[in-house]
Amino acid sequence: MIRVHRSTICISIVTIVVDGVVVAASLLAAYWLSFRSPLVEYFPIPLGIPPLGEYLRVLPVVVVVFWIMLKSFNLYRSKTFFSPGWHLSAIGRAVTVSIFALMALTFLYREDFTYSRRLVAWFWVISILALTVSRYALDKLEAWWWSRSRDLRKVLVLGEGRNARRLLAAIKSNPRWGVVLDGLVWVDSPPEKEEVYGVEIRGRITDFPVIIRTNPVDEVILTRMDLPHDQILRIIVECEKNLIDFKLVPDMFAILTSRVDIVNLEGLPLLGLRKLPLHSAWNRFVKRGFDLAGASIGLIVSSPLLLICGVLIKLTSRGPVIYRQERMGENGRVFLLYKLRTMPVGAEKDGPVWSIKDDPRATPVGGVLRKLSLDELPQLWNVIKGDMSLVGPRPERPVFVDRFKESIPRYMSRHLVKSGVTGWAQVNGYRGDTSIKARLALDMYYLENWSIFFDLKILFRTVFGGTSPSPVITAESESEIPG
């Protein structure tokens, strides 16, 4: 399980914005060197000075192409150290491909204006150097930020020995990893000291569930691969139930698979569960932009319908039009979900009740709203606020989440991203009083295969219908949990 640290997201967004500014500045600098600098005296311009407006007109396209290529060359991935050689090489290749792509676009878009080859050459050199220098400056800024940040992830290390010592030393020497050592859990009998390697001993690994409950952490790293297989699985399950990231230090590379995420910390490989597509800052940025645009349009278009529904609710039953209910969202955070009220006030005076189809508690108007899913429309405001996404796993009430996470393995994994107004499970017919395990299987399929086109497909099926069963459902996931 891998969660995205907020500061990491902010740093990634700042990097994207700075790259755009640097590319734009490089193009303007190339224009000045080509046509306005003292160098023009030595390199005449036979066709005259082209208007700057022609280059400003294509500047947005240039920046977008550069962003795409920099992303393609893994220049937006998180790092634990800055390598000038690697960055210069990767940036050089990304810039070269970007310029060739832009040249290809000029052939597709025919016009009378011809772009200067001299400017293109200057732009190639300047952008490579400027991007490398800016990345170096951002790296120094990031290291400074982490060294002074109070928003650090707390890490608990499991195990002792050579791997543990190397890991502890690497963490202490890498502030930009954004973590603080919270303690050490001993596998064998712990020594009588309270600290080892300068880190506090929290107890034995047999007490691991109690340790993480009494001393919450953000990440657990296992440094001992000689533990029994069942014990390692129990540790992973405990981490998932408590929304704790899990990584391990391998003893050999033979265990590497495509399903494993690898982090290299000064030559020390750490293995974790595979990252989800929405752990990428770029993908989250794209999805958030899509959510804001879609929810804003949705609210504007549906506002007359919301007004009519509100009037009908007010005329037929006493109480507020909008009903607020606590739900659990991304990273286990509880938020208030908005719905059109479909039940009489005090319908849950005896405690939370699981939603069922054709709920007899619903008012006449509420029953129609629930059947047409119109009661969910106010959640578009939750999307704009940032509590939810247009598409994602449906949020559940905390009381039910506490029950399910103890009974269903990996249930908390669906809280690694924002909850959705609609989801892959819902368009496949799993909503209300249906199998939780089957719903989880579909939610995990969505998380592992996310794309913006997948979101569009789900939204299309939500609006225009279609609830055919998904092939990812198995016999096991169809069986319901007890109680």
FENFENCOR-V511274 format. One record per residue. N is the residue number from 1. RES is the residue in three letters. PSI is psi in degrees with one decimal (* if undefined). OMEGA is omega in whole degrees, -180 to 180 (* if undefined). NEAR is the number of other C-alpha atoms within 10 Angstrom. Layout:
N | RES | PSI | OMEGA | NEAR
N | RES | PSI | OMEGA | NEAR
This chain:
1 | MET | 128.9 | -178 | 20
2 | ILE | 119.3 | 176 | 21
3 | ARG | 154.7 | -179 | 21
4 | VAL | 123.3 | 179 | 16
5 | HIS | 136.8 | -176 | 14
6 | ARG | -40.8 | 180 | 12
7 | SER | -36.0 | 177 | 16
8 | THR | -40.8 | 178 | 17
9 | ILE | -45.4 | -180 | 18
10 | CYS | -42.6 | 180 | 12
11 | ILE | -41.1 | 179 | 19
12 | SER | -42.2 | 180 | 19
13 | ILE | -42.7 | 178 | 16
14 | VAL | -41.1 | 179 | 13
15 | THR | -42.9 | 180 | 18
16 | ILE | -45.0 | -179 | 19
17 | VAL | -45.1 | -180 | 12
18 | VAL | -41.5 | 178 | 16
19 | ASP | -42.5 | 179 | 22
20 | GLY | -42.7 | 179 | 20
21 | VAL | -42.0 | -179 | 13
22 | VAL | -42.1 | 179 | 20
23 | VAL | -44.7 | 179 | 24
24 | ALA | -43.6 | 179 | 19
25 | ALA | -35.9 | 179 | 16
26 | SER | -38.5 | 179 | 22
27 | LEU | -41.5 | 178 | 23
28 | LEU | -38.5 | 178 | 18
29 | ALA | -39.3 | 178 | 18
30 | ALA | -38.1 | 178 | 23
31 | TYR | -45.3 | -179 | 23
32 | TRP | -45.4 | 180 | 17
33 | LEU | -35.0 | -177 | 17
34 | SER | -35.7 | -169 | 24
35 | PHE | -14.2 | -174 | 22
36 | ARG | -12.3 | -176 | 13
37 | SER | 167.1 | 177 | 12
38 | PRO | -17.7 | 180 | 11
39 | LEU | -19.7 | -178 | 12
40 | VAL | -28.3 | 179 | 13
41 | GLU | -31.6 | -179 | 10
42 | TYR | -19.9 | 180 | 7
43 | PHE | 87.0 | -176 | 11
44 | PRO | 160.0 | 180 | 11
45 | ILE | 93.5 | -175 | 13
46 | PRO | -31.2 | -176 | 6
47 | LEU | 6.1 | 180 | 7
48 | GLY | 168.7 | -178 | 8
49 | ILE | 121.0 | 180 | 12
50 | PRO | 152.9 | -180 | 15
51 | PRO | 139.1 | 179 | 10
52 | LEU | -30.4 | -178 | 12
53 | GLY | -32.4 | 180 | 9
54 | GLU | -34.0 | 179 | 12
55 | TYR | -34.1 | 177 | 15
56 | LEU | -30.7 | -179 | 14
57 | ARG | -34.5 | -178 | 10
58 | VAL | 0.8 | -177 | 11
59 | LEU | -44.7 | 178 | 17
60 | PRO | -39.2 | 179 | 13
61 | VAL | -41.4 | 179 | 13
62 | VAL | -46.1 | -178 | 20
63 | VAL | -43.8 | -179 | 18
64 | VAL | -43.0 | 179 | 14
65 | VAL | -42.2 | 178 | 19
66 | PHE | -43.1 | 178 | 23
67 | TRP | -44.9 | -178 | 22
68 | ILE | -43.6 | -178 | 13
69 | MET | -39.4 | 177 | 20
70 | LEU | -38.6 | 176 | 22
71 | LYS | -40.6 | -179 | 15
72 | SER | -28.7 | 180 | 11
73 | PHE | 23.0 | 174 | 13
74 | ASN | 32.1 | -178 | 12
75 | LEU | 7.8 | 173 | 18
76 | TYR | 12.8 | 178 | 18
77 | ARG | 154.3 | 178 | 11
78 | SER | 151.6 | -176 | 16
79 | LYS | 158.6 | 176 | 14
80 | THR | -10.3 | 177 | 17
81 | PHE | 161.5 | -180 | 15
82 | PHE | 125.7 | 178 | 14
83 | SER | 103.9 | -178 | 11
84 | PRO | -41.2 | -179 | 13
85 | GLY | -46.9 | -180 | 10
86 | TRP | -43.3 | -179 | 11
87 | HIS | -42.1 | 179 | 18
88 | LEU | -42.7 | 180 | 17
89 | SER | -47.5 | -178 | 13
90 | ALA | -42.0 | 179 | 18
91 | ILE | -40.5 | 178 | 24
92 | GLY | -43.9 | 179 | 20
93 | ARG | -40.8 | -179 | 15
94 | ALA | -42.7 | 180 | 23
95 | VAL | -43.1 | -180 | 24
96 | THR | -47.4 | 179 | 18
97 | VAL | -37.9 | 179 | 16
98 | SER | -44.4 | -178 | 22
99 | ILE | -39.6 | 176 | 19
100 | PHE | -37.7 | 178 | 11
101 | ALA | -40.4 | 178 | 15
102 | LEU | -38.0 | 177 | 17
103 | MET | -37.7 | 178 | 14
104 | ALA | -37.8 | 179 | 11
105 | LEU | -32.8 | 179 | 12
106 | THR | -28.1 | 176 | 14
107 | PHE | -33.3 | 180 | 9
108 | LEU | -31.5 | -179 | 9
109 | TYR | 89.7 | -176 | 8
110 | ARG | 134.5 | 175 | 9
111 | GLU | 170.2 | -177 | 8
112 | ASP | -28.9 | -176 | 5
113 | PHE | 136.5 | 178 | 9
114 | THR | 127.5 | -179 | 10
115 | TYR | 141.3 | -174 | 13
116 | SER | 128.4 | 176 | 14
117 | ARG | -32.6 | 178 | 10
118 | ARG | -44.5 | 179 | 15
119 | LEU | -39.4 | 180 | 18
120 | VAL | -41.2 | 180 | 17
121 | ALA | -45.6 | 177 | 13
122 | TRP | -42.1 | -179 | 18
123 | PHE | -40.2 | 179 | 25
124 | TRP | -48.4 | -178 | 18
125 | VAL | -48.6 | -175 | 15
126 | ILE | -42.7 | -177 | 19
127 | SER | -37.9 | 177 | 24
128 | ILE | -49.4 | -179 | 23
129 | LEU | -43.9 | -176 | 16
130 | ALA | -42.2 | 179 | 17
131 | LEU | -39.1 | 179 | 23
132 | THR | -44.6 | 180 | 22
133 | VAL | -42.6 | -179 | 16
134 | SER | -38.2 | 177 | 15
135 | ARG | -37.3 | 177 | 21
136 | TYR | -43.1 | 179 | 16
137 | ALA | -40.9 | 178 | 12
138 | LEU | -36.0 | 178 | 17
139 | ASP | -44.4 | 178 | 20
140 | LYS | -40.5 | 179 | 13
141 | LEU | -40.7 | 180 | 14
142 | GLU | -43.5 | 178 | 18
143 | ALA | -42.1 | 178 | 20
144 | TRP | -41.4 | -180 | 13
145 | TRP | -49.5 | -177 | 16
146 | TRP | -34.1 | -178 | 19
147 | SER | -20.4 | -179 | 16
148 | ARG | -1.2 | -176 | 11
149 | SER | 141.2 | 173 | 14
150 | ARG | -7.9 | -178 | 11
151 | ASP | 61.6 | -177 | 13
152 | LEU | 148.6 | 176 | 20
153 | ARG | 135.2 | 178 | 16
154 | LYS | 126.0 | -176 | 16
155 | VAL | 132.5 | 175 | 22
156 | LEU | 126.4 | -178 | 26
157 | VAL | 130.3 | 179 | 25
158 | LEU | 123.2 | 176 | 23
159 | GLY | 163.3 | 179 | 22
160 | GLU | 171.6 | 179 | 19
161 | GLY | -164.4 | -173 | 10
162 | ARG | -47.0 | -179 | 10
163 | ASN | -40.3 | 180 | 17
164 | ALA | -43.1 | 180 | 20
165 | ARG | -43.8 | 179 | 14
166 | ARG | -40.3 | -180 | 15
167 | LEU | -47.3 | -179 | 20
168 | LEU | -41.8 | 179 | 16
169 | ALA | -40.5 | -179 | 14
170 | ALA | -41.0 | 180 | 16
171 | ILE | -44.1 | -179 | 19
172 | LYS | -29.0 | -177 | 12
173 | SER | 1.1 | -178 | 12
174 | ASN | 81.0 | -179 | 17
175 | PRO | -28.8 | -176 | 21
176 | ARG | -5.6 | 174 | 23
177 | TRP | -17.0 | 173 | 22
178 | GLY | 34.4 | -179 | 23
179 | VAL | 159.4 | 173 | 21
180 | VAL | 135.6 | -178 | 17
181 | LEU | 123.5 | -178 | 19
182 | ASP | -22.9 | -179 | 20
183 | GLY | 177.6 | -178 | 21
184 | LEU | 133.4 | 176 | 28
185 | VAL | 123.6 | -175 | 23
186 | TRP | 138.3 | 177 | 21
187 | VAL | -51.3 | 178 | 16
188 | ASP | -168.8 | 179 | 12
189 | SER | 122.1 | -177 | 9
190 | PRO | 149.7 | 177 | 17
191 | PRO | 169.1 | -179 | 11
192 | GLU | -17.2 | 179 | 8
193 | LYS | 156.6 | 176 | 8
194 | GLU | -19.7 | 180 | 12
195 | GLU | 145.7 | 174 | 13
196 | VAL | 136.7 | -177 | 15
197 | TYR | 23.5 | -179 | 12
198 | GLY | 14.1 | -178 | 12
199 | VAL | 140.1 | -178 | 16
200 | GLU | 137.4 | 177 | 15
201 | ILE | 124.3 | -177 | 21
202 | ARG | -17.2 | -179 | 22
203 | GLY | -162.4 | -180 | 21
204 | ARG | 159.6 | -177 | 17
205 | ILE | -23.4 | 177 | 20
206 | THR | -21.2 | 179 | 14
207 | ASP | 15.5 | -174 | 12
208 | PHE | -47.6 | -180 | 18
209 | PRO | -39.6 | -180 | 14
210 | VAL | -38.6 | -178 | 12
211 | ILE | -45.7 | -176 | 17
212 | ILE | -19.4 | 176 | 18
213 | ARG | -37.9 | -180 | 11
214 | THR | -19.3 | -179 | 8
215 | ASN | 78.7 | -175 | 11
216 | PRO | 137.7 | 176 | 15
217 | VAL | 169.8 | 180 | 21
218 | ASP | -24.8 | -175 | 22
219 | GLU | 142.9 | 177 | 22
220 | VAL | 132.9 | 178 | 22
221 | ILE | 122.5 | 180 | 21
222 | LEU | 126.6 | -178 | 24
223 | THR | 1.2 | -179 | 25
224 | ARG | 111.3 | 180 | 20
225 | MET | -1.9 | -178 | 14
226 | ASP | 9.7 | 177 | 8
227 | LEU | 153.3 | 175 | 12
228 | PRO | 144.4 | -177 | 8
229 | HIS | -43.1 | -179 | 9
230 | ASP | -36.3 | -180 | 9
231 | GLN | -40.2 | 177 | 12
232 | ILE | -41.9 | 179 | 16
233 | LEU | -39.3 | 179 | 11
234 | ARG | -37.3 | 178 | 13
235 | ILE | -43.9 | 180 | 19
236 | ILE | -43.3 | 180 | 21
237 | VAL | -42.7 | 178 | 20
238 | GLU | -39.6 | 178 | 21
239 | CYS | -43.1 | -180 | 23
240 | GLU | -41.0 | -180 | 20
241 | LYS | -30.3 | -177 | 20
242 | ASN | 12.9 | 179 | 20
243 | LEU | 45.6 | 179 | 22
244 | ILE | 130.8 | 176 | 23
245 | ASP | 143.8 | 180 | 20
246 | PHE | 132.3 | 173 | 25
247 | LYS | 163.0 | 175 | 24
248 | LEU | 154.9 | 177 | 20
249 | VAL | 113.3 | -176 | 20
250 | PRO | 154.6 | 174 | 18
251 | ASP | -16.6 | -179 | 13
252 | MET | 151.8 | -178 | 9
253 | PHE | -1.7 | -179 | 8
254 | ALA | -20.8 | -177 | 7
255 | ILE | -1.3 | -178 | 9
256 | LEU | 137.5 | 175 | 12
257 | THR | 172.9 | -180 | 10
258 | SER | -10.4 | -179 | 7
259 | ARG | 7.3 | -175 | 10
260 | VAL | 139.3 | 175 | 15
261 | ASP | 135.1 | -176 | 16
262 | ILE | 130.3 | 172 | 19
263 | VAL | 129.2 | 180 | 17
264 | ASN | 117.2 | -178 | 12
265 | LEU | 91.1 | -178 | 18
266 | GLU | 50.9 | 177 | 15
267 | GLY | -4.5 | 180 | 9
268 | LEU | 109.9 | -177 | 14
269 | PRO | 133.4 | 174 | 18
270 | LEU | 132.5 | 179 | 20
271 | LEU | 137.3 | 175 | 20
272 | GLY | 174.7 | 177 | 19
273 | LEU | 149.8 | -174 | 16
274 | ARG | 138.0 | 178 | 15
275 | LYS | 145.9 | 174 | 18
276 | LEU | 154.5 | 179 | 19
277 | PRO | -35.5 | -177 | 16
278 | LEU | 7.8 | 170 | 22
279 | HIS | -11.0 | 176 | 17
280 | SER | 127.8 | 180 | 17
281 | ALA | -35.9 | 179 | 22
282 | TRP | -46.8 | -180 | 20
283 | ASN | -38.9 | 178 | 15
284 | ARG | -37.3 | 178 | 15
285 | PHE | -45.2 | 179 | 15
286 | VAL | -45.4 | -178 | 14
287 | LYS | -38.9 | 179 | 19
288 | ARG | -41.8 | 176 | 18
289 | GLY | -41.8 | 178 | 12
290 | PHE | -42.5 | 180 | 17
291 | ASP | -46.6 | -178 | 20
292 | LEU | -44.1 | 180 | 19
293 | ALA | -47.9 | -177 | 12
294 | GLY | -43.6 | -179 | 16
295 | ALA | -38.2 | 179 | 22
296 | SER | -46.5 | 178 | 16
297 | ILE | -42.3 | -179 | 13
298 | GLY | -41.7 | 179 | 15
299 | LEU | -40.9 | 180 | 18
300 | ILE | -46.6 | -178 | 11
301 | VAL | -38.5 | -174 | 11
302 | SER | -2.0 | -176 | 15
303 | SER | -41.4 | 177 | 14
304 | PRO | -39.4 | 179 | 11
305 | LEU | -40.6 | 178 | 14
306 | LEU | -39.1 | 179 | 18
307 | LEU | -45.2 | 180 | 11
308 | ILE | -44.8 | 180 | 10
309 | CYS | -40.8 | 180 | 20
310 | GLY | -42.3 | 179 | 16
311 | VAL | -43.5 | 180 | 12
312 | LEU | -40.9 | 179 | 14
313 | ILE | -42.7 | -177 | 24
314 | LYS | -35.5 | -177 | 13
315 | LEU | -22.5 | -172 | 10
316 | THR | -11.4 | 179 | 12
317 | SER | 151.2 | -180 | 18
318 | ARG | 144.8 | 178 | 11
319 | GLY | 176.0 | -179 | 14
320 | PRO | 157.2 | 177 | 14
321 | VAL | -41.5 | -178 | 17
322 | ILE | 131.1 | 179 | 16
323 | TYR | 130.3 | 180 | 17
324 | ARG | 134.1 | -178 | 14
325 | GLN | 138.8 | 179 | 12
326 | GLU | 132.5 | 175 | 15
327 | ARG | 158.1 | 179 | 22
328 | MET | 128.6 | -177 | 23
329 | GLY | -143.4 | -175 | 26
330 | GLU | 135.0 | 179 | 20
331 | ASN | 27.8 | 176 | 18
332 | GLY | 11.2 | -178 | 19
333 | ARG | 132.5 | 180 | 12
334 | VAL | 134.4 | 179 | 17
335 | PHE | 167.8 | 178 | 19
336 | LEU | 118.9 | 179 | 15
337 | LEU | 137.3 | -178 | 23
338 | TYR | 135.0 | 176 | 20
339 | LYS | 156.5 | 168 | 19
340 | LEU | 133.0 | -177 | 24
341 | ARG | 126.3 | -178 | 26
342 | THR | -2.0 | -179 | 23
343 | MET | 160.4 | 176 | 22
344 | PRO | 153.4 | 176 | 15
345 | VAL | 134.4 | -180 | 13
346 | GLY | 15.8 | -179 | 9
347 | ALA | -23.5 | -179 | 12
348 | GLU | 37.0 | -179 | 11
349 | LYS | -22.6 | 179 | 8
350 | ASP | 5.2 | 178 | 7
351 | GLY | 167.6 | -180 | 7
352 | PRO | 138.4 | 180 | 11
353 | VAL | 136.6 | 179 | 10
354 | TRP | 134.6 | -179 | 9
355 | SER | 135.9 | 178 | 11
356 | ILE | 163.2 | 179 | 11
357 | LYS | 141.0 | -179 | 12
358 | ASP | 49.3 | -179 | 12
359 | ASP | 121.5 | -177 | 14
360 | PRO | -16.4 | 180 | 10
361 | ARG | -17.1 | -176 | 13
362 | ALA | 146.4 | 174 | 17
363 | THR | 163.9 | 179 | 17
364 | PRO | -45.9 | 178 | 14
365 | VAL | -41.1 | -180 | 17
366 | GLY | -37.1 | 179 | 25
367 | GLY | -39.8 | 179 | 19
368 | VAL | -43.3 | 180 | 15
369 | LEU | -40.8 | -180 | 19
370 | ARG | -40.1 | -179 | 18
371 | LYS | -34.9 | 180 | 11
372 | LEU | -0.5 | -178 | 10
373 | SER | 21.4 | 179 | 13
374 | LEU | -21.0 | 179 | 17
375 | ASP | -15.1 | -178 | 22
376 | GLU | -9.7 | -174 | 17
377 | LEU | -38.8 | 179 | 20
378 | PRO | -14.5 | 179 | 22
379 | GLN | -11.7 | 172 | 23
380 | LEU | -30.0 | 176 | 27
381 | TRP | -35.3 | 174 | 18
382 | ASN | -36.5 | 179 | 21
383 | VAL | -45.7 | -180 | 23
384 | ILE | -38.8 | 179 | 19
385 | LYS | -24.4 | -179 | 11
386 | GLY | 2.8 | 177 | 13
387 | ASP | -31.8 | -173 | 22
388 | MET | 173.6 | 173 | 27
389 | SER | 163.4 | 176 | 28
390 | LEU | -39.8 | -178 | 27
391 | VAL | 136.4 | 179 | 23
392 | GLY | 179.7 | 176 | 26
393 | PRO | 137.5 | 179 | 30
394 | ARG | 136.3 | -179 | 24
395 | PRO | 144.8 | -180 | 23
396 | GLU | 163.2 | 179 | 16
397 | ARG | 141.7 | -176 | 17
398 | PRO | -37.1 | -178 | 17
399 | VAL | -36.5 | 179 | 12
400 | PHE | -33.2 | 177 | 14
401 | VAL | -42.4 | 179 | 17
402 | ASP | -32.4 | 179 | 12
403 | ARG | -45.1 | -175 | 11
404 | PHE | -37.2 | -175 | 20
405 | LYS | -21.5 | 177 | 18
406 | GLU | -20.7 | -174 | 14
407 | SER | -24.3 | -173 | 15
408 | ILE | 115.9 | 178 | 15
409 | PRO | 140.0 | 176 | 15
410 | ARG | 10.3 | -178 | 23
411 | TYR | -39.5 | -177 | 22
412 | MET | -12.5 | 179 | 25
413 | SER | -24.9 | 179 | 23
414 | ARG | -10.2 | 179 | 23
415 | HIS | 15.3 | 178 | 23
416 | LEU | -13.4 | 178 | 21
417 | VAL | 172.3 | 179 | 22
418 | LYS | 143.9 | 175 | 25
419 | SER | 161.6 | -175 | 24
420 | GLY | 154.8 | 172 | 21
421 | VAL | -36.2 | 173 | 23
422 | THR | 170.7 | -177 | 22
423 | GLY | 173.5 | -179 | 26
424 | TRP | -35.7 | 178 | 30
425 | ALA | -41.4 | -176 | 26
426 | GLN | -42.8 | -179 | 21
427 | VAL | -11.1 | 174 | 22
428 | ASN | 13.3 | 172 | 19
429 | GLY | 2.2 | -178 | 15
430 | TYR | 89.5 | 179 | 19
431 | ARG | 157.0 | -179 | 18
432 | GLY | -134.1 | -175 | 13
433 | ASP | 68.3 | 178 | 10
434 | THR | 175.7 | -175 | 16
435 | SER | 124.4 | 178 | 15
436 | ILE | -37.7 | -180 | 21
437 | LYS | -41.1 | 178 | 24
438 | ALA | -38.9 | 178 | 21
439 | ARG | -42.0 | 179 | 25
440 | LEU | -41.2 | 179 | 23
441 | ALA | -41.0 | 180 | 22
442 | LEU | -38.2 | 177 | 24
443 | ASP | -43.1 | -180 | 23
444 | MET | -35.2 | 176 | 21
445 | TYR | -42.1 | 178 | 15
446 | TYR | -46.4 | -178 | 22
447 | LEU | -38.2 | -176 | 21
448 | GLU | -14.6 | -176 | 14
449 | ASN | 23.6 | -175 | 12
450 | TRP | 143.0 | 166 | 16
451 | SER | 161.7 | 180 | 16
452 | ILE | -28.4 | 178 | 13
453 | PHE | -32.8 | 175 | 9
454 | PHE | -41.4 | 176 | 14
455 | ASP | -44.1 | 180 | 20
456 | LEU | -40.8 | 178 | 14
457 | LYS | -44.5 | -179 | 13
458 | ILE | -41.8 | 178 | 24
459 | LEU | -39.7 | 178 | 19
460 | PHE | -45.9 | -180 | 13
461 | ARG | -29.0 | 177 | 18
462 | THR | -42.9 | -176 | 19
463 | VAL | -42.1 | -172 | 9
464 | PHE | 3.0 | 175 | 8
465 | GLY | 172.4 | -180 | 12
466 | GLY | 106.6 | -178 | 13
467 | THR | 44.0 | 179 | 14
468 | SER | 142.6 | -178 | 9
469 | PRO | 144.7 | 180 | 12
470 | SER | 144.2 | 179 | 15
471 | PRO | -10.8 | -178 | 7
472 | VAL | -9.0 | 179 | 11
473 | ILE | 131.2 | 179 | 16
474 | THR | 169.4 | 178 | 12
475 | ALA | -37.1 | -179 | 8
476 | GLU | -41.1 | -178 | 10
477 | SER | -19.7 | 178 | 17
478 | GLU | -26.9 | -177 | 15
479 | SER | 135.4 | -176 | 13
480 | GLU | 154.1 | 178 | 13
481 | ILE | 154.2 | 178 | 12
482 | PRO | 148.0 | 173 | 6
483 | GLY | * | * | 6
